[in-house]
Amino acid sequence: MTDPTWSLARINPPELSPPTGFSHAVVVTGGRLVFLAGQTALDGEGELRGETLPDQFAVALANLLAALRGAGGAPEHLVRVTVHTTDVAAYRAHAPELGLIWRRLAGRDYPAMAVIGAVRLWDEQALVELDGIAVIP
């Protein structure tokens, strides 16, 4: 059942660069606001999984989505995701593969996003960390 008091619109003004794998703005009315902590490629035992940035991205995104599901949400409820990476050049080089991973795990609804370069992340061997904000109807 759809809640008529809840709405979500992804806004991509034509005067801005065409978005690829993100939305320029997301407007939400109603719902519960959920803040999702940064997730790396740690598994349930606390071990880092994946040698490459795409491998770690897949695990980190799956972890972020698991946290979202735990709060009662789904990928389409994401309104903001920040990607922190220790290697922005590698992130750009793997962008097509990362897009495929996103679509496989989260679908084609893209939140507002940013990629931030970091010297290192909390988990020292981590190459990528994702945090997010969701609004659940």
mmCIF file of the C-alpha atoms, coordinates in Angstrom:
data_MODEL
# 
_entry.id   MODEL 
# 
loop_
_atom_site.group_PDB 
_atom_site.id 
_atom_site.type_symbol 
_atom_site.label_atom_id 
_atom_site.label_alt_id 
_atom_site.label_comp_id 
_atom_site.label_asym_id 
_atom_site.label_entity_id 
_atom_site.label_seq_id 
_atom_site.pdbx_PDB_ins_code 
_atom_site.Cartn_x 
_atom_site.Cartn_y 
_atom_site.Cartn_z 
_atom_site.occupancy 
_atom_site.B_iso_or_equiv 
_atom_site.pdbx_formal_charge 
_atom_site.auth_seq_id 
_atom_site.auth_comp_id 
_atom_site.auth_asym_id 
_atom_site.auth_atom_id 
_atom_site.pdbx_PDB_model_num 
ATOM 1   C CA . MET A 1 1   ? 0.000  0.000   0.000   1.00 0.00 ? 1   MET A CA 1 
ATOM 2   C CA . THR A 1 2   ? 1.326  3.424   -0.931  1.00 0.00 ? 2   THR A CA 1 
ATOM 3   C CA . ASP A 1 3   ? 1.200  6.221   1.639   1.00 0.00 ? 3   ASP A CA 1 
ATOM 4   C CA . PRO A 1 4   ? -0.380 9.263   -0.066  1.00 0.00 ? 4   PRO A CA 1 
ATOM 5   C CA . THR A 1 5   ? 1.366  11.604  2.402   1.00 0.00 ? 5   THR A CA 1 
ATOM 6   C CA . TRP A 1 6   ? 4.799  10.428  1.228   1.00 0.00 ? 6   TRP A CA 1 
ATOM 7   C CA . SER A 1 7   ? 6.434  11.404  -2.045  1.00 0.00 ? 7   SER A CA 1 
ATOM 8   C CA . LEU A 1 8   ? 9.935  11.329  -3.498  1.00 0.00 ? 8   LEU A CA 1 
ATOM 9   C CA . ALA A 1 9   ? 11.117 13.178  -6.606  1.00 0.00 ? 9   ALA A CA 1 
ATOM 10  C CA . ARG A 1 10  ? 14.557 13.019  -8.201  1.00 0.00 ? 10  ARG A CA 1 
ATOM 11  C CA . ILE A 1 11  ? 15.407 16.407  -9.739  1.00 0.00 ? 11  ILE A CA 1 
ATOM 12  C CA . ASN A 1 12  ? 17.895 16.830  -12.593 1.00 0.00 ? 12  ASN A CA 1 
ATOM 13  C CA . PRO A 1 13  ? 17.677 20.366  -14.008 1.00 0.00 ? 13  PRO A CA 1 
ATOM 14  C CA . PRO A 1 14  ? 18.544 20.589  -17.717 1.00 0.00 ? 14  PRO A CA 1 
ATOM 15  C CA . GLU A 1 15  ? 21.015 23.442  -17.139 1.00 0.00 ? 15  GLU A CA 1 
ATOM 16  C CA . LEU A 1 16  ? 23.243 21.116  -15.060 1.00 0.00 ? 16  LEU A CA 1 
ATOM 17  C CA . SER A 1 17  ? 25.574 18.473  -16.411 1.00 0.00 ? 17  SER A CA 1 
ATOM 18  C CA . PRO A 1 18  ? 23.685 15.246  -17.189 1.00 0.00 ? 18  PRO A CA 1 
ATOM 19  C CA . PRO A 1 19  ? 23.881 13.024  -14.091 1.00 0.00 ? 19  PRO A CA 1 
ATOM 20  C CA . THR A 1 20  ? 25.468 9.603   -14.490 1.00 0.00 ? 20  THR A CA 1 
ATOM 21  C CA . GLY A 1 21  ? 24.840 7.302   -11.559 1.00 0.00 ? 21  GLY A CA 1 
ATOM 22  C CA . PHE A 1 22  ? 23.394 10.006  -9.273  1.00 0.00 ? 22  PHE A CA 1 
ATOM 23  C CA . SER A 1 23  ? 20.635 12.604  -9.029  1.00 0.00 ? 23  SER A CA 1 
ATOM 24  C CA . HIS A 1 24  ? 21.354 16.312  -8.593  1.00 0.00 ? 24  HIS A CA 1 
ATOM 25  C CA . ALA A 1 25  ? 18.622 16.702  -5.968  1.00 0.00 ? 25  ALA A CA 1 
ATOM 26  C CA . VAL A 1 26  ? 16.065 14.542  -4.207  1.00 0.00 ? 26  VAL A CA 1 
ATOM 27  C CA . VAL A 1 27  ? 12.934 16.059  -2.683  1.00 0.00 ? 27  VAL A CA 1 
ATOM 28  C CA . VAL A 1 28  ? 10.983 14.057  -0.113  1.00 0.00 ? 28  VAL A CA 1 
ATOM 29  C CA . THR A 1 29  ? 7.731  14.848  1.636   1.00 0.00 ? 29  THR A CA 1 
ATOM 30  C CA . GLY A 1 30  ? 6.659  12.876  4.700   1.00 0.00 ? 30  GLY A CA 1 
ATOM 31  C CA . GLY A 1 31  ? 8.255  9.700   6.017   1.00 0.00 ? 31  GLY A CA 1 
ATOM 32  C CA . ARG A 1 32  ? 10.867 8.725   8.578   1.00 0.00 ? 32  ARG A CA 1 
ATOM 33  C CA . LEU A 1 33  ? 14.403 10.065  8.219   1.00 0.00 ? 33  LEU A CA 1 
ATOM 34  C CA . VAL A 1 34  ? 17.106 7.376   8.572   1.00 0.00 ? 34  VAL A CA 1 
ATOM 35  C CA . PHE A 1 35  ? 20.821 8.141   8.871   1.00 0.00 ? 35  PHE A CA 1 
ATOM 36  C CA . LEU A 1 36  ? 23.036 5.245   7.780   1.00 0.00 ? 36  LEU A CA 1 
ATOM 37  C CA . ALA A 1 37  ? 26.505 4.926   9.285   1.00 0.00 ? 37  ALA A CA 1 
ATOM 38  C CA . GLY A 1 38  ? 29.559 4.490   7.094   1.00 0.00 ? 38  GLY A CA 1 
ATOM 39  C CA . GLN A 1 39  ? 29.920 0.939   5.839   1.00 0.00 ? 39  GLN A CA 1 
ATOM 40  C CA . THR A 1 40  ? 33.108 -0.646  4.536   1.00 0.00 ? 40  THR A CA 1 
ATOM 41  C CA . ALA A 1 41  ? 33.663 -4.171  3.213   1.00 0.00 ? 41  ALA A CA 1 
ATOM 42  C CA . LEU A 1 42  ? 33.642 -5.769  6.668   1.00 0.00 ? 42  LEU A CA 1 
ATOM 43  C CA . ASP A 1 43  ? 31.767 -9.051  6.867   1.00 0.00 ? 43  ASP A CA 1 
ATOM 44  C CA . GLY A 1 44  ? 29.736 -10.266 9.854   1.00 0.00 ? 44  GLY A CA 1 
ATOM 45  C CA . GLU A 1 45  ? 32.915 -11.525 11.531  1.00 0.00 ? 45  GLU A CA 1 
ATOM 46  C CA . GLY A 1 46  ? 34.656 -8.151  11.218  1.00 0.00 ? 46  GLY A CA 1 
ATOM 47  C CA . GLU A 1 47  ? 36.970 -9.292  8.409   1.00 0.00 ? 47  GLU A CA 1 
ATOM 48  C CA . LEU A 1 48  ? 37.562 -7.057  5.388   1.00 0.00 ? 48  LEU A CA 1 
ATOM 49  C CA . ARG A 1 49  ? 36.389 -8.723  2.151   1.00 0.00 ? 49  ARG A CA 1 
ATOM 50  C CA . GLY A 1 50  ? 37.644 -7.924  -1.331  1.00 0.00 ? 50  GLY A CA 1 
ATOM 51  C CA . GLU A 1 51  ? 41.043 -7.020  -2.710  1.00 0.00 ? 51  GLU A CA 1 
ATOM 52  C CA . THR A 1 52  ? 39.918 -4.536  -5.354  1.00 0.00 ? 52  THR A CA 1 
ATOM 53  C CA . LEU A 1 53  ? 37.916 -1.329  -5.078  1.00 0.00 ? 53  LEU A CA 1 
ATOM 54  C CA . PRO A 1 54  ? 34.946 -2.833  -7.021  1.00 0.00 ? 54  PRO A CA 1 
ATOM 55  C CA . ASP A 1 55  ? 34.958 -5.933  -4.785  1.00 0.00 ? 55  ASP A CA 1 
ATOM 56  C CA . GLN A 1 56  ? 34.991 -3.791  -1.655  1.00 0.00 ? 56  GLN A CA 1 
ATOM 57  C CA . PHE A 1 57  ? 32.365 -1.414  -3.106  1.00 0.00 ? 57  PHE A CA 1 
ATOM 58  C CA . ALA A 1 58  ? 29.989 -4.356  -3.628  1.00 0.00 ? 58  ALA A CA 1 
ATOM 59  C CA . VAL A 1 59  ? 30.371 -5.516  -0.018  1.00 0.00 ? 59  VAL A CA 1 
ATOM 60  C CA . ALA A 1 60  ? 30.143 -1.980  1.396   1.00 0.00 ? 60  ALA A CA 1 
ATOM 61  C CA . LEU A 1 61  ? 26.990 -1.255  -0.628  1.00 0.00 ? 61  LEU A CA 1 
ATOM 62  C CA . ALA A 1 62  ? 25.456 -4.572  0.436   1.00 0.00 ? 62  ALA A CA 1 
ATOM 63  C CA . ASN A 1 63  ? 26.236 -3.623  4.063   1.00 0.00 ? 63  ASN A CA 1 
ATOM 64  C CA . LEU A 1 64  ? 24.662 -0.180  3.638   1.00 0.00 ? 64  LEU A CA 1 
ATOM 65  C CA . LEU A 1 65  ? 21.545 -1.766  2.135   1.00 0.00 ? 65  LEU A CA 1 
ATOM 66  C CA . ALA A 1 66  ? 21.408 -4.336  4.965   1.00 0.00 ? 66  ALA A CA 1 
ATOM 67  C CA . ALA A 1 67  ? 21.418 -1.501  7.495   1.00 0.00 ? 67  ALA A CA 1 
ATOM 68  C CA . LEU A 1 68  ? 18.680 0.222   5.495   1.00 0.00 ? 68  LEU A CA 1 
ATOM 69  C CA . ARG A 1 69  ? 16.595 -2.970  5.380   1.00 0.00 ? 69  ARG A CA 1 
ATOM 70  C CA . GLY A 1 70  ? 17.114 -3.326  9.129   1.00 0.00 ? 70  GLY A CA 1 
ATOM 71  C CA . ALA A 1 71  ? 15.478 0.086   9.535   1.00 0.00 ? 71  ALA A CA 1 
ATOM 72  C CA . GLY A 1 72  ? 12.550 -1.018  7.362   1.00 0.00 ? 72  GLY A CA 1 
ATOM 73  C CA . GLY A 1 73  ? 13.719 0.593   4.134   1.00 0.00 ? 73  GLY A CA 1 
ATOM 74  C CA . ALA A 1 74  ? 14.671 -0.383  0.608   1.00 0.00 ? 74  ALA A CA 1 
ATOM 75  C CA . PRO A 1 75  ? 17.171 0.971   -1.957  1.00 0.00 ? 75  PRO A CA 1 
ATOM 76  C CA . GLU A 1 76  ? 14.596 3.296   -3.522  1.00 0.00 ? 76  GLU A CA 1 
ATOM 77  C CA . HIS A 1 77  ? 14.339 5.123   -0.171  1.00 0.00 ? 77  HIS A CA 1 
ATOM 78  C CA . LEU A 1 78  ? 17.964 6.322   -0.343  1.00 0.00 ? 78  LEU A CA 1 
ATOM 79  C CA . VAL A 1 79  ? 18.066 10.086  -0.846  1.00 0.00 ? 79  VAL A CA 1 
ATOM 80  C CA . ARG A 1 80  ? 21.767 10.735  -0.202  1.00 0.00 ? 80  ARG A CA 1 
ATOM 81  C CA . VAL A 1 81  ? 24.902 8.562   -0.376  1.00 0.00 ? 81  VAL A CA 1 
ATOM 82  C CA . THR A 1 82  ? 28.447 9.732   0.222   1.00 0.00 ? 82  THR A CA 1 
ATOM 83  C CA . VAL A 1 83  ? 31.273 7.560   -1.077  1.00 0.00 ? 83  VAL A CA 1 
ATOM 84  C CA . HIS A 1 84  ? 34.617 7.975   0.674   1.00 0.00 ? 84  HIS A CA 1 
ATOM 85  C CA . THR A 1 85  ? 37.570 6.417   -1.142  1.00 0.00 ? 85  THR A CA 1 
ATOM 86  C CA . THR A 1 86  ? 41.301 6.300   -0.643  1.00 0.00 ? 86  THR A CA 1 
ATOM 87  C CA . ASP A 1 87  ? 41.800 6.359   -4.425  1.00 0.00 ? 87  ASP A CA 1 
ATOM 88  C CA . VAL A 1 88  ? 39.580 8.719   -6.428  1.00 0.00 ? 88  VAL A CA 1 
ATOM 89  C CA . ALA A 1 89  ? 41.462 7.916   -9.659  1.00 0.00 ? 89  ALA A CA 1 
ATOM 90  C CA . ALA A 1 90  ? 40.715 4.198   -9.230  1.00 0.00 ? 90  ALA A CA 1 
ATOM 91  C CA . TYR A 1 91  ? 37.082 5.027   -8.435  1.00 0.00 ? 91  TYR A CA 1 
ATOM 92  C CA . ARG A 1 92  ? 36.806 7.013   -11.684 1.00 0.00 ? 92  ARG A CA 1 
ATOM 93  C CA . ALA A 1 93  ? 38.571 4.270   -13.647 1.00 0.00 ? 93  ALA A CA 1 
ATOM 94  C CA . HIS A 1 94  ? 36.140 1.652   -12.299 1.00 0.00 ? 94  HIS A CA 1 
ATOM 95  C CA . ALA A 1 95  ? 33.030 3.870   -12.585 1.00 0.00 ? 95  ALA A CA 1 
ATOM 96  C CA . PRO A 1 96  ? 31.304 1.708   -15.247 1.00 0.00 ? 96  PRO A CA 1 
ATOM 97  C CA . GLU A 1 97  ? 31.829 -1.446  -13.169 1.00 0.00 ? 97  GLU A CA 1 
ATOM 98  C CA . LEU A 1 98  ? 30.711 0.350   -9.990  1.00 0.00 ? 98  LEU A CA 1 
ATOM 99  C CA . GLY A 1 99  ? 27.570 1.461   -11.837 1.00 0.00 ? 99  GLY A CA 1 
ATOM 100 C CA . LEU A 1 100 ? 26.804 -2.160  -12.731 1.00 0.00 ? 100 LEU A CA 1 
ATOM 101 C CA . ILE A 1 101 ? 27.267 -3.161  -9.098  1.00 0.00 ? 101 ILE A CA 1 
ATOM 102 C CA . TRP A 1 102 ? 24.942 -0.338  -7.989  1.00 0.00 ? 102 TRP A CA 1 
ATOM 103 C CA . ARG A 1 103 ? 22.244 -1.381  -10.458 1.00 0.00 ? 103 ARG A CA 1 
ATOM 104 C CA . ARG A 1 104 ? 22.540 -5.058  -9.482  1.00 0.00 ? 104 ARG A CA 1 
ATOM 105 C CA . LEU A 1 105 ? 22.203 -4.331  -5.757  1.00 0.00 ? 105 LEU A CA 1 
ATOM 106 C CA . ALA A 1 106 ? 20.199 -1.099  -5.585  1.00 0.00 ? 106 ALA A CA 1 
ATOM 107 C CA . GLY A 1 107 ? 18.403 -0.735  -8.921  1.00 0.00 ? 107 GLY A CA 1 
ATOM 108 C CA . ARG A 1 108 ? 18.201 2.301   -11.178 1.00 0.00 ? 108 ARG A CA 1 
ATOM 109 C CA . ASP A 1 109 ? 16.990 4.846   -8.618  1.00 0.00 ? 109 ASP A CA 1 
ATOM 110 C CA . TYR A 1 110 ? 19.959 7.073   -7.866  1.00 0.00 ? 110 TYR A CA 1 
ATOM 111 C CA . PRO A 1 111 ? 20.194 9.279   -4.780  1.00 0.00 ? 111 PRO A CA 1 
ATOM 112 C CA . ALA A 1 112 ? 22.060 12.551  -4.560  1.00 0.00 ? 112 ALA A CA 1 
ATOM 113 C CA . MET A 1 113 ? 25.702 11.451  -4.293  1.00 0.00 ? 113 MET A CA 1 
ATOM 114 C CA . ALA A 1 114 ? 29.220 12.696  -3.707  1.00 0.00 ? 114 ALA A CA 1 
ATOM 115 C CA . VAL A 1 115 ? 32.616 10.991  -3.911  1.00 0.00 ? 115 VAL A CA 1 
ATOM 116 C CA . ILE A 1 116 ? 35.175 12.222  -1.389  1.00 0.00 ? 116 ILE A CA 1 
ATOM 117 C CA . GLY A 1 117 ? 38.880 11.359  -1.430  1.00 0.00 ? 117 GLY A CA 1 
ATOM 118 C CA . ALA A 1 118 ? 40.326 10.323  1.931   1.00 0.00 ? 118 ALA A CA 1 
ATOM 119 C CA . VAL A 1 119 ? 43.890 9.639   3.019   1.00 0.00 ? 119 VAL A CA 1 
ATOM 120 C CA . ARG A 1 120 ? 42.674 6.552   4.887   1.00 0.00 ? 120 ARG A CA 1 
ATOM 121 C CA . LEU A 1 121 ? 39.490 5.145   6.347   1.00 0.00 ? 121 LEU A CA 1 
ATOM 122 C CA . TRP A 1 122 ? 38.755 3.829   9.841   1.00 0.00 ? 122 TRP A CA 1 
ATOM 123 C CA . ASP A 1 123 ? 39.334 0.259   8.634   1.00 0.00 ? 123 ASP A CA 1 
ATOM 124 C CA . GLU A 1 124 ? 42.923 0.730   7.475   1.00 0.00 ? 124 GLU A CA 1 
ATOM 125 C CA . GLN A 1 125 ? 42.742 -1.770  4.595   1.00 0.00 ? 125 GLN A CA 1 
ATOM 126 C CA . ALA A 1 126 ? 39.425 -0.388  3.333   1.00 0.00 ? 126 ALA A CA 1 
ATOM 127 C CA . LEU A 1 127 ? 39.475 1.302   -0.077  1.00 0.00 ? 127 LEU A CA 1 
ATOM 128 C CA . VAL A 1 128 ? 35.896 2.591   0.085   1.00 0.00 ? 128 VAL A CA 1 
ATOM 129 C CA . GLU A 1 129 ? 33.239 3.503   2.655   1.00 0.00 ? 129 GLU A CA 1 
ATOM 130 C CA . LEU A 1 130 ? 29.618 4.456   1.999   1.00 0.00 ? 130 LEU A CA 1 
ATOM 131 C CA . ASP A 1 131 ? 27.216 6.329   4.262   1.00 0.00 ? 131 ASP A CA 1 
ATOM 132 C CA . GLY A 1 132 ? 23.730 7.479   3.507   1.00 0.00 ? 132 GLY A CA 1 
ATOM 133 C CA . ILE A 1 133 ? 20.452 9.108   4.340   1.00 0.00 ? 133 ILE A CA 1 
ATOM 134 C CA . ALA A 1 134 ? 17.086 7.534   3.551   1.00 0.00 ? 134 ALA A CA 1 
ATOM 135 C CA . VAL A 1 135 ? 13.470 8.565   3.962   1.00 0.00 ? 135 VAL A CA 1 
ATOM 136 C CA . ILE A 1 136 ? 11.082 5.684   4.558   1.00 0.00 ? 136 ILE A CA 1 
ATOM 137 C CA . PRO A 1 137 ? 7.337  6.132   4.001   1.00 0.00 ? 137 PRO A CA 1 
# 
